[in-house]
Amino acid sequence: MRMICSKIVEAFGSWWGMIGWFLFGFLLISAFLPIEIDMLVLTLMGVLFLFLAWWIIDIADQCVPGWMIFVGIILLVLGVITRFLTIACWVIYWTKVRE
């Protein structure tokens, strides 16, 4: 699994981090978009799926310890309630785990 994830990350090269930031930014901004169209909801669900896939591949590539994954998931769940925790989780993950 780790080898496959590493090959995926290598294939994207330096764009891998930018893809993660783009997906995260879109999900963050989506809270401010008016939800009146079914297509918008489907798009958000698709982007959320891509973000989760990106995060799982990145976790496998970076060999993140299990406790960090657990804490990150808790912060993301709490981040649904407050966007601040989501931002904090992302910044901590980016600055501490992806050194």
Secondary structure, DSSP 8 states (H G I E B T S, - for coil): -HHHHHHHHHHHTTHHHHHHHHHHHHHHHGGGS----HHHHHHHHHHHHHHHHHHHHHHHHHT--HHHHHHHHHHHHHHHH-HHHHHHHHHHIIIII--
